[in-house]
């Protein structure tokens, strides 16, 4: 007698049973791996160039600035699913800013087009900077701004 081939319905039942049994067999991985998304201090080098109406370089100002950054890993998972067209339920999470803080920073190292240091009022340039105020895990692709 020839063995009976699996039908689609039988595969679905087996897949669902495997997911349920797998979920009961041991501790959930979400409990094993935690999200570690943090707001951390960082330093960046900022350079800003200014040009005149003719397109000639007037000055370049630069500074090393202390800023916040988001860094870390978030728990993501892929699991079999009979309710999605792909056959898998995907939950991707990313470490991102909850909101941004705007602040004015002063660049104090300014140079003319020939590379000479500029002093006085033209030796400083104020620019606006946005940085993360706090960070946490979000569903990937969700825009929060």
N, C-alpha and C positions, 0 to 999 in steps of 0.2 A: 504494500500500500504506500502511495506517495505522500510525503509529509505535506500538510496543509500550509500554504504561505500565510504570513502575517497580514492582517488587514490593517487599514489605517486606524480603525477604532481600537484594535488590539495594541498598536504602537502607542497610541495616546494613553491608554490605560497603564501600560508599562512605564511610560515616561512619568506620568503623574505619581504612580506608586514609588518610583525611584526618588522623586523629589520629596515626597512625604516621608519615606523611610530615611533618606539622607538627612532630613531636617531633624528627625527624632534620634538618630544614631549617636550624635555627639554634640558638643557645644557649638553654638553658632560662631562663625568666623568674625562677625561684627563685634563679638565680645572679646575675641582674641586680639584683633587689630583695631586700635583706637585712632580717631582722627587727631592729627597733630598740626593744625593750622594755627600759626602764631603771627602776631604783629611784632616785628623785630627791628631794631635800629640798624641803619645802614649808612654808608657814605657814598655819594655820587659826585662826579666832577661835571660841573655845568659851565658851558661856554656859550656866550651870546655875541653875535656879530651885528653891528649896525652899519648901514650903507647910506650914502647920500642919494640925492635924486638922480644923479648921473650913474649910479651903480658902483661908485668907488667906496672901498672900505674906510669907514671913519674911525671905528674902534672895535676892539674885541675885549670883552670882559669875561672873567672866569673866576671860579671859586670851588673849593671842595665843601659840600654841604651835608650835614647830618639829616637824614630823612628816614621815615618808616617804610618798611616793605612787608608784603605778605609772603610767608614761606611755610611750607609743610606739605603733608600728604593727607588726603581725605579718603575714607573708605568708599570704594566703588565695587560694584558686583555685577555679574552676569549669571543668570540662572535660567534653566529650561522653563518654558511657559507654553501652555496650549492656547492662550488667549492673544498672542501676538503673531503677526504674519511671519516674522523671522523664526519663530520657535524659541526665542530667548527674550527674557525681560532684562533690560540693561538699565542700571542705575549708576550713572557716572557723576562723581562729585569732585569739585575743584576748590582749592584754597584761594579766596578772593577777598577784596575789601568789602566791608559792610557799607561804608560811606567814605567819601574823601574830604579832607580838610584843606582849605585854601589858605595860603599864607604868602606874604611878601618876603622875599629874601634879597639881600644886598650883595652884589658881586663887587669885590673891592680890588681885584687885580685887573686893571684895564690898560690896554696897549693901543697905540695908534697903528696905522697901516705899515709903518716902518719897523714896528716892534719895540718902540720906545714906551716906557712906562708913563702913564698919564696920572697926574696928581690933581688935587683940588676937586671941585664939584664934578668935573667930567671923569674923574678917576673912580667913580662909583656908579653902579647901575642897579636899579631895583627891578626885579622881575617877579611875576606871580608863579607860584608852584602849587601843585595839588599832590597830596600824599595820602596814603591810607591812614585813617584814624583808628580803625579796628578791622580785624580779619576773621573770617570763619568759613566753613565749608558750605558751598552752594551747589545746586544741581548744575551740571555743565551746560553751557549755552544760554542760561537764564541771564538776561541783562538786568542789572539792578540800578543802572543810572538812567 
